[in-house]
């Protein structure tokens, strides 16, 4: 049986989308509901910059259809300041900050490393061992939080799965050792689709793509976009993708995978239209359509 493909954008508050993707006169407070009805998932980026209140997550969850999930970007204190070193308590604080209030709408966590962070096998292994993969393990780690400015949110009602993806951008990560590390911990390697990181190796029981505008380009042509759409289809159906670039080699007999994909970054002006075009290509509809 094929996995579920969810297509969307990174964020939903973006001025150029008004009177473009969003209909004229739509109130800003209604933009999330409009997006969520027409997309399969959205990546929350605000969590990278600061801890968000549980009430915010509850409001976001309430504004979206039943069959919708959010990906949550990991806090920069873990990835950019501590650079994955000695991060048990920072991780606990992040998980206790309110993210669990998304309940059934909680999708994967995405950990994006800075571009100049080099591969350190021991540090990476210590980080991967800390990542919880069940609601129970997540609650256990969140329970170690210390120093939060608000009361820890330790209610995982509705959370059924805990998944993690990691985005790297330095060439030193292009080694089979790193790929095997991720596979051993069932952590997805983010398909960034950039000149700096063009690799599409699959390392977990789900796929995670942050499609940023074709390597070396600022936007996708329709043909390039269609190729990415076929990648998503192949990952979900458990078929090899022979036309991508790999650190190791294409899997000869891959399993079907759930797919979380987002159009982001340099082609952000066109992100929702790209997502909708690929959804049409794959015969997908938004949960509110």
C-alpha positions in Angstrom: 0.0 0.0 0.0 1.3 3.4 -0.9 2.2 6.0 1.7 0.5 9.4 2.1 1.8 12.3 0.2 1.4 15.7 1.8 2.5 18.8 -0.1 2.6 22.4 1.4 4.7 25.4 2.2 7.0 26.7 4.9 4.9 29.1 6.8 1.6 30.8 5.7 2.0 34.5 6.6 3.7 36.1 3.5 2.7 39.4 2.0 3.2 38.5 -1.7 0.6 35.7 -1.3 -2.1 38.3 -0.6 -4.3 39.0 -3.6 -2.3 36.2 -5.3 -2.8 32.9 -3.5 -5.1 34.4 -1.0 -8.3 35.9 -2.3 -8.6 39.7 -2.2 -9.9 40.9 1.1 -9.1 37.7 3.1 -8.3 38.7 6.7 -4.9 37.7 7.9 -6.3 35.7 10.8 -8.1 33.5 8.2 -5.0 32.8 6.0 -4.0 29.6 7.9 -7.5 28.1 7.5 -7.5 29.0 3.8 -4.1 27.5 3.2 -4.8 24.4 5.3 -7.9 23.6 3.4 -5.9 23.5 0.1 -2.6 22.1 1.2 -1.6 18.8 2.9 0.8 20.2 5.5 2.6 23.4 6.6 6.0 23.7 8.2 6.0 26.0 11.3 9.2 28.1 11.2 8.5 30.4 14.2 9.6 27.6 16.5 13.1 27.9 15.1 13.4 31.5 16.4 11.6 31.2 19.8 9.5 28.9 21.9 5.8 29.4 21.0 3.0 29.3 23.6 0.8 26.2 23.9 -2.2 28.4 23.2 -0.7 29.3 19.8 -0.4 25.6 18.8 -3.9 25.0 20.0 -5.2 27.8 17.9 -3.3 26.7 14.8 -4.6 23.1 15.3 -8.2 24.4 15.7 -8.0 26.4 12.5 -7.1 23.4 10.3 -9.1 20.5 8.9 -9.0 17.1 10.6 -6.7 15.5 8.0 -3.9 18.0 8.3 -0.6 18.1 10.0 2.1 20.6 10.8 5.8 20.0 10.6 7.7 21.8 13.4 11.1 23.3 12.9 13.6 22.7 15.7 14.8 25.5 17.9 18.0 27.3 16.8 19.4 27.0 20.3 19.8 23.3 19.6 21.0 23.5 16.0 22.8 26.8 15.6 24.0 27.9 19.1 24.7 24.6 20.8 25.3 22.9 17.4 23.9 19.6 18.7 26.4 19.4 21.6 25.1 18.8 25.2 21.5 19.4 24.2 19.4 17.1 26.4 17.9 19.9 28.4 17.5 22.3 25.4 15.6 19.5 23.7 13.5 18.9 26.7 12.6 22.5 27.0 11.7 22.6 23.3 9.4 19.6 23.5 7.9 20.9 26.8 7.3 24.4 25.4 3.9 23.7 23.9 4.5 21.8 20.7 2.5 18.8 22.1 -0.6 21.0 22.1 -0.8 20.3 18.4 -2.1 16.8 19.3 -3.1 14.8 16.3 -1.9 17.7 14.0 1.7 17.1 15.1 3.8 16.0 12.1 7.6 15.5 11.9 10.2 17.7 13.6 12.8 19.2 11.2 16.3 20.0 12.5 18.1 22.3 10.2 21.9 22.7 10.7 23.8 25.9 9.8 25.6 25.8 6.5 29.1 25.9 8.0 28.4 23.0 10.5 30.7 20.1 9.6 30.0 16.4 10.1 31.1 15.2 13.5 30.2 11.5 13.8 30.3 11.3 17.6 28.4 14.5 18.1 25.7 13.5 15.6 25.4 10.1 17.2 24.9 11.6 20.6 22.2 13.9 19.2 20.4 11.1 17.3 20.3 8.9 20.5 18.5 11.7 22.3 15.7 12.1 19.8 12.4 10.4 21.0 10.5 8.3 18.6 7.3 7.6 20.5 4.9 9.8 22.4 6.0 8.1 25.7 9.7 8.8 25.0 8.9 12.4 24.0 7.0 13.0 27.3 9.9 11.4 29.3 12.3 13.8 27.7 10.0 16.8 28.0 9.6 16.0 31.6 13.3 16.9 32.2 12.7 20.5 31.1 14.3 23.1 33.3 14.2 26.9 33.2 11.2 27.5 30.9 9.5 30.8 31.3 6.1 29.2 31.1 4.6 26.1 32.7 5.8 23.0 30.8 3.1 21.4 28.5 3.3 17.7 29.1 0.0 16.5 27.6 0.5 14.3 24.5 -3.2 13.6 23.9 -3.7 12.9 20.2 0.0 12.4 19.4 0.3 9.1 17.7 3.8 9.3 16.0 7.0 11.1 16.5 9.3 11.6 13.5 12.4 13.5 12.9 14.2 14.9 9.8 17.6 16.6 9.7 18.7 19.1 7.1 22.5 19.4 6.5 24.2 21.7 4.1 28.0 21.1 4.4 29.7 18.8 1.9 31.4 16.9 4.8 28.1 15.1 5.4 28.2 13.5 2.0 29.6 10.2 3.3 28.0 6.8 3.6 28.8 6.8 7.3 26.3 9.6 7.9 23.6 8.0 5.8 23.9 4.8 7.7 23.8 6.7 11.0 20.4 8.2 10.0 19.1 4.9 8.8 20.1 3.2 12.1 18.0 5.8 14.0 15.1 6.1 11.5 15.8 9.8 11.0 15.0 11.3 7.5 17.6 13.1 5.5 16.0 16.3 4.2 15.9 16.5 0.4 16.9 20.2 0.1 17.3 20.3 -3.7 20.0 22.9 -3.7 23.5 23.2 -5.3 25.0 22.8 -1.8 23.0 19.7 -1.0 21.5 18.0 -4.1 21.3 14.5 -2.6 18.1 12.5 -2.3 19.1 9.5 -0.2 16.2 8.1 1.8 17.1 7.1 5.4 13.8 6.7 7.3 10.4 5.1 7.0 9.1 8.5 5.7 10.5 11.1 3.2 11.0 14.8 3.9 11.7 17.4 1.2 12.2 21.1 1.4 12.1 22.0 -2.3 13.9 25.3 -2.8 14.1 26.0 -6.5 16.2 23.5 -8.5 20.0 23.3 -7.7 21.6 26.5 -8.8 18.3 28.2 -9.7 15.9 30.5 -7.9 12.7 28.9 -9.3 11.4 25.7 -10.8 10.4 25.5 -14.4 7.2 23.4 -14.9 9.2 20.5 -16.2 11.6 20.6 -13.2 8.6 20.8 -10.9 7.0 17.8 -12.5 10.2 15.8 -12.0 10.1 16.5 -8.3 6.4 15.5 -8.3 7.5 12.1 -9.7 10.1 11.7 -7.0 7.3 12.1 -4.4 5.1 9.6 -6.2 8.0 7.1 -6.4 8.9 7.5 -2.7 5.2 7.0 -1.7 4.8 3.9 -3.9 8.1 2.3 -3.0 9.8 2.6 -6.3 13.5 3.5 -7.0 14.3 7.1 -8.2 17.1 6.6 -10.7 17.5 10.3 -11.9 18.6 11.9 -8.6 22.0 12.4 -7.0 22.9 10.1 -4.2 25.6 9.9 -1.5 25.3 6.1 -1.5 23.2 4.6 -4.2 19.5 4.3 -5.1 17.6 1.7 -3.1 16.9 -1.3 -5.3 13.8 -2.3 -3.4 12.6 0.7 -1.3 9.5 0.5 0.9 6.5 2.7 0.4 6.9 5.9 2.5 4.7 8.7 3.8 6.0 11.9 2.2 6.1 15.4 3.7 7.2 18.0 1.1 7.3 21.7 1.2 8.1 24.4 -1.3 10.3 27.0 0.4 13.0 29.6 0.3 14.2 31.2 -2.9 11.0 30.3 -4.8 8.8 31.3 -1.9 6.7 33.7 -4.0 5.5 30.8 -6.0 5.5 28.2 -3.2 1.7 27.7 -2.8 1.2 27.6 -6.6 4.0 25.1 -6.9 2.5 22.9 -4.2 -1.0 23.1 -5.8 0.4 22.3 -9.3 2.2 19.2 -8.0 -0.9 18.2 -6.1 -2.9 18.4 -9.3 -0.2 16.4 -11.1 -0.5 13.6 -8.4 -4.2 13.7 -8.2 -4.3 15.1 -4.7 -6.8 17.5 -3.1 -6.6 19.6 0.0 -8.4 18.2 3.1 -10.9 21.1 2.9 -11.8 20.6 -0.8 
